[in-house]
Amino acid sequence: MVRAAQECSTSTCSNPAAFSTRTKPAWCLDCIGELVDQAGLRADEPFPGLRAWWLTTCSTCGVQAHYRLEHVLNKIRSGEKACRACFLFHWRARQLDAPGEGVERAMCTLLEKYTPEQILEAAPTDEVRDFLASEWWSKERLAARLDTNNLDLVKLLDQVTTFDAVLVTKCRACGRLSVERISDTGWGCTCSRNTRSSHPAAPAVAKTFLNESGSPAVRWWDYERNDETTLRAVTVRATRNCHWVCPRCSHRFTAKVSEMTKTPWCPQCAKRDQDEWQETLARWKITPVAEVPQLLDMWADDASPSTVMVGDSTLRRFRCNMGHHPRIAPARLLDMGCPHCRGKKTASDKKWLADTLPEIAAQWHPTLNGKLAPQNVVWDSKRTVWWTAECCGHQWQESVRDRDKYQRLRCPSCRTILGSLAWENPELAGTWSPANPVSAWHVRPHAALSFTPEWICAGNPAHTWQMSLASRSTGAGCPECREAGKSRVELSHYQAAVDAFGQARSGAIVRLDGPPARSWTADIIVEVDGQPVVIEYDGSYWHTDKVEIDERKSHDLLAAGYLVVRLREDDLPSLSVDHPGYRELRVLSSAPRPTQVIEEIRTWLAVPLPDGDAPGPDR
């Protein structure tokens, strides 16, 4: 259902808002322009939408960059400069004036007049060398850093390229202009973020109610203080605070359910155990190893067990019953046991790369990694190995752990990503249109994109439409092929239109440029001599209270160049639409006549008959 247009939130303005919100304020285009002027910016393009990046130029320094409207509003409220260049210059000036920044201030002054080589020759001190090595950036070093993060240098705003130098960059993927310091460019554009939503080695956890979980925490549940329905409704991962009673000491306390289901604990017992542990540690500091039979039996160190205390933190050599020789502090061995034996017990639980991250494992280089393989390397190993990308044959070295961090690139050369739509849902990726600016290997299944993707119907390639990636990933299909939501009488008129005009579309999505940008679903679309015609069937049951929406839809379609014919059922009132490209026909729900109605539309359009008869009068 389409809501009525939202009004501008400015108290003295009654214009329609340029975007819609649920609870937050919204403004019309004129008021948005005033807000941008108030922030010291000048818009260089029409307002693109609430969450889109908007190209602007600073009225003070003239630097051009993209900002979201939310950024502008936040800066107005806080009193800060909306232009990032002005803000960073002001921030750095304060930093250089701070006590203890004399060296950096002096070096920046020298670098404005001399080269690093000349400065180092005149003052070959460690302090100067360290500054030039860490803070100063050559053009080659800066270009390599930007290239690695898929950025192009648009303009360097500082004469001296230190780590805090301000520059304008352009993302190669989305085209966004950003003002940032060199130190800010290490992560690339925000559009390249590809963070995992969950830990790859963590098992999927279903929603489990506490009373059905078998968790030991159920024994701690305080039935007297908790509501009787809470136990049946709360899940094991709930963050709600509930009442508990310790089965050991009967102490009553409150704690989060998620903490108790992970490890039940009593704050009173925990304090008592901690005190006892401190007493034990104090006793071990004066107890020789020779007086503890468990340690004495495993002693294999050169020092005398009579002179070494159990609480000594020095690593000592022991020999366990399995023949292992760990070097470990005596108290830790007594408390935790042999580390080698513990490791063997957990070896079977290791998460191998092949099982945990099969997409990354599929890129393992077949010949350059020796005896290593995805089947014997853990998924988060720090070991650097060779990888290969089948898309372009690119080969590179990178640690296993870093492959699943940061931008999570599938191929550094092609900039494809891990967890992409093409990998996660190949069938849906098969309907991704080649007309889209990037491939299905560059987008995540539920990503918010800067464009609305185009799709090609798998059942009928003639059907193309635009729809958000999230909608498609959650099951939305071709609007023309689906029959759900289309009445029988609407489908009969669609078939009559196909018979009369030779082609027609049913349920196609029509996207209209804004502002505000809108999309409408057209019941039937036919094309006559290159002129698109929308035929809407308005059933009395659904359209009785939708006069305003029907009028707005008609006006939007007419303004976009469509001819509009509305088939108004029974006693529905006529719409207040006065346009030469608009026509209303009255139809009866009890006696539909789709063939005759479509023929009447043909007459109005003066379309030549398919058998070649002369056309009717001009439109």
C-alpha positions as CSV (number, residue, x, y, z in Angstrom):
1,M,0.0,0.0,0.0
2,V,1.3,3.5,-0.9
3,R,1.1,6.0,1.8
4,A,-0.1,9.6,1.4
5,A,2.8,12.0,0.6
6,Q,4.7,13.1,3.7
7,E,4.9,16.9,4.3
8,C,8.0,18.9,4.9
9,S,9.0,19.0,8.5
10,T,9.8,22.8,8.4
11,S,7.0,24.3,10.4
12,T,6.4,27.1,7.9
13,C,6.5,24.9,4.8
14,S,3.7,22.7,3.5
15,N,5.4,21.3,0.4
16,P,5.7,17.5,0.0
17,A,8.9,16.0,1.4
18,A,11.5,14.8,-1.1
19,F,11.7,11.5,0.8
20,S,9.6,9.6,3.3
21,T,10.4,8.4,6.8
22,R,8.5,6.6,9.6
23,T,9.3,8.8,12.6
24,K,12.2,11.0,11.7
25,P,11.8,14.4,10.0
26,A,11.8,14.9,6.2
27,W,12.2,18.0,4.1
28,C,11.2,19.3,0.7
29,L,13.8,20.1,-1.9
30,D,13.8,23.8,-1.2
31,C,14.3,23.3,2.6
32,I,17.0,20.7,1.9
33,G,18.8,23.3,-0.2
34,E,18.6,25.8,2.6
35,L,20.1,23.2,5.0
36,V,23.0,22.5,2.7
37,D,23.6,26.3,2.4
38,Q,23.6,26.5,6.2
39,A,26.2,23.8,6.4
40,G,28.5,25.8,4.0
41,L,28.1,23.5,1.0
42,R,26.8,24.0,-2.5
43,A,24.9,21.1,-4.3
44,D,26.5,20.1,-7.6
45,E,23.7,17.7,-8.6
46,P,20.0,17.1,-7.9
47,F,19.2,15.6,-4.5
48,P,19.7,11.8,-4.9
49,G,17.9,10.6,-1.8
50,L,18.2,10.3,1.9
51,R,20.9,7.6,2.0
52,A,22.7,8.3,-1.3
53,W,26.0,10.1,-1.6
54,W,25.4,13.7,-2.8
55,L,28.1,15.6,-4.7
56,T,28.7,19.0,-3.2
57,T,31.3,21.8,-3.2
58,C,32.5,23.6,0.0
59,S,31.6,27.4,-0.1
60,T,34.8,28.1,1.9
61,C,37.6,26.1,0.4
62,G,36.1,25.0,-2.9
63,V,36.8,21.2,-2.3
64,Q,34.3,18.9,-4.1
65,A,33.2,15.7,-2.3
66,H,30.3,13.4,-1.7
67,Y,28.3,13.6,1.6
68,R,25.1,12.0,2.8
69,L,22.3,14.3,4.0
70,E,22.5,12.7,7.4
71,H,26.2,13.9,7.7
72,V,25.1,17.4,6.8
73,L,22.4,17.4,9.5
74,N,24.7,16.0,12.2
75,K,27.3,18.7,11.5
76,I,24.7,21.4,11.7
77,R,23.5,20.1,15.1
78,S,27.0,19.8,16.5
79,G,28.3,23.1,15.1
80,E,31.2,21.4,13.3
81,K,32.2,22.1,9.7
82,A,30.4,19.8,7.2
83,C,33.3,20.0,4.8
84,R,35.8,17.4,5.7
85,A,38.7,19.4,4.3
86,C,37.9,22.4,6.5
87,F,37.4,20.2,9.5
88,L,40.7,18.3,9.0
89,F,42.7,21.4,8.4
90,H,41.3,23.0,11.6
91,W,41.9,19.7,13.5
92,R,45.5,19.5,12.4
93,A,46.3,23.1,13.2
94,R,45.2,22.4,16.8
95,Q,47.3,19.2,16.9
96,L,50.5,21.0,15.7
97,D,50.0,23.7,18.3
98,A,49.8,21.2,21.1
99,P,52.7,20.8,23.5
100,G,55.1,18.0,22.4
101,E,54.5,18.4,18.7
102,G,57.6,20.6,18.1
103,V,59.5,18.0,16.1
104,E,56.6,17.4,13.7
105,R,55.9,21.1,13.3
106,A,59.5,21.8,12.5
107,M,59.8,18.9,10.1
108,C,56.6,20.0,8.2
109,T,58.1,23.5,7.9
110,L,61.4,22.1,6.5
111,L,59.7,19.7,4.1
112,E,57.9,22.7,2.5
113,K,61.3,24.0,1.4
114,Y,63.7,21.1,1.2
115,T,63.7,17.5,0.1
116,P,64.0,14.6,2.6
117,E,67.5,13.9,1.4
118,Q,68.6,17.5,2.0
119,I,67.1,17.5,5.5
120,L,68.7,14.2,6.4
121,E,72.1,15.3,5.1
122,A,71.9,18.5,7.2
123,A,70.6,16.7,10.3
124,P,71.4,12.9,10.3
125,T,69.8,12.2,13.6
126,D,67.7,9.2,14.6
127,E,64.8,11.4,15.3
128,V,64.8,12.8,11.8
129,R,65.3,9.4,10.3
130,D,62.4,7.9,12.3
131,F,60.1,10.8,11.2
132,L,60.9,10.5,7.5
133,A,60.6,6.7,7.6
134,S,57.2,6.6,9.4
135,E,55.5,10.0,8.7
136,W,56.7,11.2,5.3
137,W,55.2,9.6,2.2
138,S,56.8,9.7,-1.3
139,K,54.6,10.0,-4.4
140,E,55.4,6.4,-5.3
141,R,54.5,5.1,-1.8
142,L,51.2,7.0,-1.7
143,A,50.3,5.8,-5.2
144,A,50.9,2.2,-4.2
145,R,48.8,2.6,-1.1
146,L,45.9,4.0,-3.0
147,D,46.1,1.5,-5.7
148,T,46.1,-1.4,-3.2
149,N,42.8,0.0,-1.8
150,N,41.2,0.6,-5.2
151,L,41.4,4.4,-4.9
152,D,42.6,7.1,-7.3
153,L,44.2,10.4,-6.2
154,V,42.1,13.3,-7.4
155,K,43.9,16.1,-5.6
156,L,46.5,16.5,-2.8
157,L,45.4,19.4,-0.6
158,D,48.7,19.6,1.3
159,Q,52.1,20.6,0.2
160,V,53.8,18.2,2.6
161,T,52.7,14.5,2.3
162,T,52.9,13.4,5.9
163,F,50.7,10.7,7.4
164,D,48.1,13.3,8.3
165,A,48.2,15.0,4.9
166,V,44.7,15.8,3.5
167,L,43.8,14.6,0.0
168,V,40.7,13.9,-2.2
169,T,40.3,10.3,-3.4
170,K,37.9,8.7,-5.8
171,C,36.7,5.1,-5.4
172,R,37.1,3.1,-8.6
173,A,34.1,1.0,-7.8
174,C,31.4,3.5,-6.8
175,G,33.0,6.8,-8.0
176,R,32.6,8.5,-4.6
177,L,34.8,11.5,-3.9
178,S,36.1,11.5,-0.3
179,V,38.2,13.9,1.7
180,E,40.5,12.1,4.1
181,R,44.0,11.8,5.5
182,I,46.6,9.4,4.2
183,S,46.2,7.5,7.4
184,D,42.4,7.0,6.7
185,T,42.9,5.4,3.3
186,G,44.2,2.0,4.6
187,W,40.7,0.4,4.5
188,G,39.5,1.6,1.1
189,C,36.1,3.0,0.4
190,T,33.1,2.0,2.6
191,C,31.5,0.3,-0.4
192,S,34.3,-2.3,-0.3
193,R,33.6,-3.5,3.2
194,N,32.7,-7.2,3.2
195,T,32.4,-8.1,6.9
196,R,31.2,-11.5,7.9
197,S,27.9,-11.5,9.8
198,S,29.0,-14.5,11.9
199,H,32.1,-16.4,12.9
200,P,32.9,-19.0,10.2
201,A,33.9,-21.7,12.7
202,A,30.9,-21.2,15.0
203,P,28.1,-23.7,14.6
204,A,24.7,-22.4,13.6
205,V,22.6,-21.9,16.6
206,A,18.9,-22.3,16.3
207,K,16.4,-20.6,18.6
208,T,16.3,-22.7,21.7
209,F,14.1,-22.1,24.7
210,L,15.7,-22.4,28.1
211,N,13.3,-24.9,29.5
212,E,13.9,-27.2,26.4
213,S,17.7,-26.8,26.2
214,G,18.8,-29.2,28.9
215,S,21.2,-26.5,30.1
216,P,22.6,-26.8,33.6
217,A,21.4,-23.2,34.2
218,V,17.8,-24.6,34.6
219,R,18.9,-26.0,38.0
220,W,19.8,-22.4,39.0
221,W,16.4,-20.9,38.0
222,D,14.6,-19.1,40.8
223,Y,11.0,-20.2,40.4
224,E,9.9,-18.0,43.3
225,R,11.1,-14.7,42.0
226,N,10.7,-15.2,38.2
227,D,7.4,-15.0,36.4
228,E,6.1,-18.5,35.7
229,T,5.7,-17.7,31.9
230,T,9.3,-16.4,31.6
231,L,10.9,-19.8,31.7
232,R,8.8,-21.0,28.7
233,A,9.4,-17.8,26.7
234,V,13.1,-17.0,27.3
235,T,15.8,-18.4,24.9
236,V,19.3,-19.6,25.9
237,R,20.8,-16.5,24.2
238,A,18.5,-13.9,25.8
239,T,20.2,-10.9,27.3
240,R,17.3,-10.4,29.8
241,N,18.2,-10.2,33.5
242,C,16.5,-12.9,35.5
243,H,16.6,-14.2,39.0
244,W,18.8,-17.2,39.9
245,V,19.6,-19.2,43.1
246,C,22.9,-21.0,43.7
247,P,22.4,-24.8,44.3
248,R,25.6,-24.8,46.3
249,C,25.1,-21.9,48.8
250,S,21.5,-20.9,48.1
251,H,22.6,-17.3,47.3
252,R,20.0,-15.4,45.2
253,F,21.2,-13.0,42.5
254,T,20.3,-11.6,39.1
255,A,22.2,-12.2,35.8
256,K,21.7,-12.4,32.1
257,V,20.3,-15.6,30.7
258,S,23.0,-15.8,28.0
259,E,25.8,-15.6,30.7
260,M,24.2,-18.3,32.8
261,T,23.6,-20.7,30.0
262,K,27.2,-20.3,28.9
263,T,28.7,-21.0,32.3
264,P,26.5,-21.0,35.4
265,W,28.2,-19.1,38.2
266,C,27.4,-17.6,41.6
267,P,29.1,-14.3,42.5
268,Q,29.3,-15.3,46.2
269,C,30.9,-18.7,45.4
270,A,33.2,-17.1,42.8
271,K,34.5,-14.7,45.5
272,R,35.0,-17.5,47.9
273,D,36.8,-19.6,45.3
274,Q,39.0,-16.7,44.4
275,D,40.0,-16.2,48.0
276,E,40.8,-19.9,48.3
277,W,42.9,-19.8,45.1
278,Q,44.9,-16.9,46.5
279,E,45.5,-18.9,49.7
280,T,46.6,-21.9,47.6
281,L,49.0,-19.7,45.6
282,A,50.5,-18.3,48.7
283,R,51.0,-21.8,50.1
284,W,52.6,-23.0,46.8
285,K,55.1,-20.2,46.9
286,I,56.7,-21.8,50.0
287,T,56.1,-25.4,49.1
288,P,59.0,-27.3,47.3
289,V,58.1,-29.4,44.3
290,A,59.6,-32.4,46.2
291,E,56.7,-32.3,48.6
292,V,54.1,-32.7,45.8
293,P,54.2,-36.3,44.6
294,Q,52.3,-35.5,41.4
295,L,54.9,-33.1,40.3
296,L,57.9,-35.0,41.7
297,D,57.0,-38.1,39.6
298,M,57.2,-36.0,36.4
299,W,60.2,-33.9,37.4
300,A,62.9,-33.9,34.6
301,D,64.7,-30.6,35.2
302,D,68.4,-30.2,36.1
303,A,67.5,-28.1,39.2
304,S,66.8,-29.9,42.5
305,P,63.0,-30.3,43.2
306,S,63.8,-29.5,46.8
307,T,64.9,-25.9,45.9
308,V,62.2,-25.1,43.4
309,M,58.9,-23.9,44.8
310,V,55.6,-24.9,43.2
311,G,54.6,-21.2,42.8
312,D,57.8,-20.4,40.9
313,S,57.0,-18.9,37.5
314,T,60.2,-20.1,35.9
315,L,59.6,-22.7,33.1
316,R,60.8,-26.2,34.2
317,R,61.2,-29.4,32.3
318,F,58.8,-32.3,33.1
319,R,58.1,-35.7,31.6
320,C,54.4,-36.9,31.6
321,N,53.2,-40.5,31.6
322,M,52.8,-40.3,27.8
323,G,56.5,-39.4,27.2
324,H,56.0,-35.7,26.5
325,H,58.6,-33.2,27.8
326,P,56.8,-29.9,28.4
327,R,58.6,-26.8,29.7
328,I,56.0,-25.3,32.0
329,A,55.7,-23.6,35.4
330,P,55.1,-26.2,38.1
331,A,51.8,-24.6,39.4
332,R,50.4,-24.4,35.8
333,L,51.2,-28.1,35.2
334,L,49.6,-29.0,38.5
335,D,46.5,-27.0,37.6
336,M,46.1,-27.6,33.9
337,G,48.0,-30.9,33.2
338,C,50.4,-31.6,30.3
339,P,49.8,-29.2,27.4
340,H,50.8,-31.8,24.8
341,C,48.1,-34.2,26.1
342,R,45.5,-31.5,26.1
343,G,46.4,-30.6,22.5
344,K,46.0,-34.2,21.4
345,K,42.5,-34.3,22.9
346,T,41.5,-31.2,21.0
347,A,43.2,-32.1,17.7
348,S,40.1,-33.9,16.4
349,D,38.1,-30.6,17.0
350,K,40.3,-28.5,14.7
351,K,38.5,-26.5,12.0
352,W,40.3,-27.3,8.7
353,L,40.2,-24.8,5.9
354,A,38.6,-27.2,3.5
355,D,35.6,-27.8,5.8
356,T,35.2,-24.3,7.3
357,L,35.8,-22.0,4.3
358,P,35.3,-24.0,1.1
359,E,35.3,-20.9,-1.2
360,I,38.8,-19.9,0.0
361,A,40.0,-23.5,-0.1
362,A,38.9,-23.8,-3.8
363,Q,41.5,-21.1,-4.6
364,W,44.4,-23.0,-3.0
365,H,47.3,-23.2,-5.5
366,P,47.7,-26.8,-6.5
367,T,51.6,-26.9,-6.9
368,L,53.3,-24.1,-5.0
369,N,52.4,-25.0,-1.4
370,G,54.4,-28.2,-1.0
371,K,52.8,-30.8,1.3
372,L,50.3,-28.2,2.7
373,A,46.7,-28.6,1.7
374,P,43.3,-27.2,2.8
375,Q,42.7,-30.5,4.5
376,N,45.7,-30.1,6.9
377,V,45.7,-26.3,7.5
378,V,43.4,-24.7,10.0
379,W,41.0,-22.0,8.7
380,D,42.6,-19.1,10.7
381,S,46.3,-20.1,10.2
382,K,48.8,-17.3,10.1
383,R,50.9,-19.2,7.5
384,T,51.5,-17.4,4.2
385,V,50.6,-19.6,1.2
386,W,50.0,-19.3,-2.5
387,W,46.6,-18.7,-4.0
388,T,45.2,-18.6,-7.6
389,A,42.1,-17.0,-9.1
390,E,40.4,-18.9,-11.8
391,C,38.7,-15.8,-13.2
392,C,41.9,-14.3,-14.6
393,G,44.8,-16.6,-13.5
394,H,46.2,-14.2,-11.0
395,Q,48.5,-15.7,-8.4
396,W,49.5,-14.2,-5.1
397,Q,50.7,-14.9,-1.6
398,E,48.7,-14.1,1.5
399,S,48.1,-15.7,4.9
400,V,45.2,-18.0,5.4
401,R,43.8,-15.8,8.2
402,D,44.0,-12.6,6.2
403,R,42.0,-14.1,3.3
404,D,38.9,-13.9,5.6
405,K,39.6,-10.4,7.0
406,Y,39.2,-6.8,5.9
407,Q,37.8,-6.5,2.3
408,R,37.7,-10.3,1.9
409,L,38.6,-10.2,-1.8
410,R,38.2,-13.3,-3.9
411,C,40.6,-11.9,-6.5
412,P,42.8,-8.9,-5.7
413,S,43.2,-8.2,-9.4
414,C,39.5,-8.4,-10.5
415,R,38.3,-7.0,-7.1
416,T,35.7,-9.8,-6.8
417,I,34.6,-10.6,-3.2
418,L,34.1,-13.7,-1.0
419,G,30.6,-14.6,-0.1
420,S,29.3,-13.0,-3.3
421,L,25.9,-13.5,-4.9
422,A,27.5,-15.7,-7.6
423,W,29.0,-18.0,-5.0
424,E,26.1,-18.1,-2.5
425,N,23.2,-18.3,-5.0
426,P,24.4,-19.3,-8.5
427,E,20.8,-19.8,-9.7
428,L,19.9,-16.3,-8.8
429,A,23.2,-14.9,-10.2
430,G,22.2,-16.5,-13.5
431,T,19.4,-13.9,-13.8
432,W,21.8,-11.0,-13.1
433,S,21.8,-8.7,-16.2
434,P,25.0,-7.9,-18.1
435,A,23.8,-4.3,-18.2
436,N,24.6,-3.9,-14.5
437,P,27.8,-1.9,-13.8
438,V,29.3,-4.8,-11.8
439,S,29.0,-8.6,-12.0
440,A,27.4,-11.0,-9.5
441,W,30.9,-11.8,-8.2
442,H,31.2,-8.2,-6.9
443,V,28.0,-8.0,-4.7
444,R,26.8,-9.7,-1.6
445,P,23.4,-11.4,-1.6
446,H,21.7,-8.7,0.6
447,A,23.9,-5.7,-0.1
448,A,22.6,-2.2,-0.3
449,L,23.9,-1.0,-3.7
450,S,24.2,2.5,-5.2
451,F,22.1,1.3,-8.1
452,T,19.0,-0.8,-8.6
453,P,20.1,-4.0,-10.4
454,E,18.4,-5.2,-13.6
455,W,17.3,-8.8,-13.8
456,I,16.5,-11.1,-16.7
457,C,13.8,-13.7,-16.2
458,A,15.0,-17.3,-16.3
459,G,11.7,-18.5,-17.8
460,N,11.3,-15.8,-20.4
461,P,14.4,-13.7,-21.3
462,A,12.2,-11.0,-22.8
463,H,11.1,-10.1,-19.3
464,T,13.6,-7.6,-17.7
465,W,13.0,-5.6,-14.7
466,Q,14.7,-3.7,-11.9
467,M,14.5,-4.8,-8.3
468,S,16.6,-4.4,-5.2
469,L,19.1,-7.2,-4.4
470,A,17.6,-7.8,-1.0
471,S,14.1,-8.4,-2.5
472,R,15.5,-10.9,-5.0
473,S,17.5,-12.7,-2.4
474,T,14.5,-13.1,-0.2
475,G,12.4,-14.8,-2.9
476,A,10.9,-12.1,-5.1
477,G,10.6,-13.3,-8.7
478,C,9.7,-12.0,-12.1
479,P,6.7,-9.6,-11.6
480,E,5.4,-10.5,-15.1
481,C,5.5,-14.3,-14.6
482,R,4.0,-14.5,-11.1
483,E,0.3,-15.0,-10.9
484,A,-0.1,-14.4,-7.2
485,G,-1.8,-11.1,-6.5
486,K,-3.4,-11.0,-10.0
487,S,-7.1,-11.5,-10.1
488,R,-8.7,-13.7,-12.7
489,V,-10.5,-10.8,-14.4
490,E,-7.1,-8.9,-14.6
491,L,-5.5,-11.9,-16.3
492,S,-8.4,-12.3,-18.7
493,H,-7.9,-8.6,-19.8
494,Y,-4.2,-9.3,-20.1
495,Q,-4.8,-12.2,-22.5
496,A,-7.2,-10.1,-24.5
497,A,-4.5,-7.4,-24.8
498,V,-2.1,-10.0,-26.0
499,D,-4.6,-11.2,-28.7
500,A,-5.4,-7.6,-29.7
501,F,-1.9,-6.0,-29.8
502,G,0.3,-9.0,-30.4
503,Q,2.3,-8.4,-27.2
504,A,1.6,-7.2,-23.6
505,R,3.3,-7.3,-20.2
506,S,1.5,-8.1,-16.9
507,G,2.7,-6.8,-13.6
508,A,5.8,-5.0,-14.9
509,I,7.5,-2.6,-12.5
510,V,7.8,0.9,-13.8
511,R,10.5,3.0,-12.1
512,L,10.1,6.8,-12.4
513,D,12.9,9.3,-11.8
514,G,12.3,11.7,-8.9
515,P,12.6,13.4,-6.8
516,P,11.0,11.7,-5.2
517,A,11.9,8.6,-7.1
518,R,9.0,6.1,-7.2
519,S,8.2,2.7,-8.7
520,W,4.7,1.5,-9.7
521,T,3.5,-1.9,-10.7
522,A,1.5,-1.7,-13.9
523,D,-1.4,-4.2,-14.4
524,I,-0.9,-4.3,-18.2
525,I,1.5,-2.6,-20.5
526,V,1.2,-2.6,-24.3
527,E,3.3,-0.7,-26.8
528,V,1.7,0.9,-29.9
529,D,4.0,2.4,-32.5
530,G,6.7,2.9,-29.8
531,Q,4.2,4.6,-27.4
532,P,3.8,2.7,-24.1
533,V,0.3,2.4,-22.8
534,V,-0.6,1.3,-19.2
535,I,-4.0,-0.4,-18.6
536,E,-5.1,-0.5,-15.0
537,Y,-7.9,-2.6,-13.7
538,D,-9.5,-1.0,-10.6
539,G,-11.6,-3.6,-8.7
540,S,-14.1,-2.0,-6.4
541,Y,-13.1,-4.2,-3.4
542,W,-9.4,-3.0,-3.5
543,H,-9.8,0.5,-4.8
544,T,-12.7,2.0,-2.9
545,D,-10.5,3.9,-0.5
546,K,-7.6,4.5,-2.9
547,V,-8.7,7.4,-5.0
548,E,-5.7,9.6,-3.9
549,I,-3.3,6.8,-4.7
550,D,-4.9,6.0,-8.0
551,E,-4.7,9.7,-9.0
552,R,-1.1,10.0,-8.0
553,K,-0.1,6.9,-9.9
554,S,-2.0,8.1,-13.0
555,H,-0.3,11.6,-12.8
556,D,3.2,10.0,-12.3
557,L,2.7,7.7,-15.3
558,L,1.4,10.4,-17.5
559,A,4.3,12.7,-16.5
560,A,6.7,9.9,-17.5
561,G,5.3,9.7,-21.0
562,Y,2.9,6.8,-20.7
563,L,-0.7,6.8,-21.9
564,V,-3.0,5.6,-19.2
565,V,-6.3,3.7,-19.4
566,R,-8.1,2.9,-16.2
567,L,-10.9,0.3,-16.1
568,R,-13.0,1.4,-13.2
569,E,-15.3,-1.2,-11.7
570,D,-19.0,-0.7,-10.7
571,D,-19.6,2.4,-8.6
572,L,-16.0,3.5,-8.2
573,P,-15.9,7.4,-8.6
574,S,-14.1,8.9,-11.5
575,L,-10.6,10.2,-10.9
576,S,-9.7,13.9,-11.1
577,V,-7.2,13.4,-13.9
578,D,-7.5,15.9,-16.8
579,H,-5.0,14.9,-19.5
580,P,-5.3,14.1,-23.2
581,G,-3.4,10.8,-22.7
582,Y,-5.8,9.6,-20.0
583,R,-9.0,7.6,-20.5
584,E,-11.4,5.9,-18.1
585,L,-13.7,3.1,-19.1
586,R,-16.5,1.7,-16.9
587,V,-16.6,-2.1,-16.4
588,L,-18.9,-4.4,-14.5
589,S,-17.6,-7.0,-12.0
590,S,-20.6,-9.2,-12.6
591,A,-20.3,-9.2,-16.4
592,P,-16.7,-8.7,-17.5
593,R,-16.1,-8.2,-21.2
594,P,-12.4,-8.2,-21.7
595,T,-12.4,-8.6,-25.5
596,Q,-14.8,-5.8,-26.0
597,V,-13.1,-3.5,-23.5
598,I,-9.6,-4.0,-25.2
599,E,-11.2,-3.4,-28.5
600,E,-12.6,-0.1,-27.3
601,I,-9.1,0.8,-26.2
602,R,-7.8,0.0,-29.6
603,T,-10.4,2.3,-31.1
604,W,-9.3,5.1,-28.8
605,L,-5.7,4.5,-29.8
606,A,-6.6,4.3,-33.5
607,V,-4.3,1.3,-33.9
608,P,-4.2,-0.5,-37.3
609,L,-5.7,-4.0,-37.2
610,P,-3.2,-6.9,-37.4
611,D,-4.5,-8.0,-40.9
612,G,-3.4,-4.7,-42.5
613,D,-6.6,-2.7,-42.6
614,A,-6.3,1.1,-42.7
615,P,-5.6,2.8,-39.3
616,G,-8.2,4.9,-37.5
617,P,-8.0,8.6,-36.8
618,D,-4.9,10.2,-35.5
619,R,-4.4,10.4,-31.7
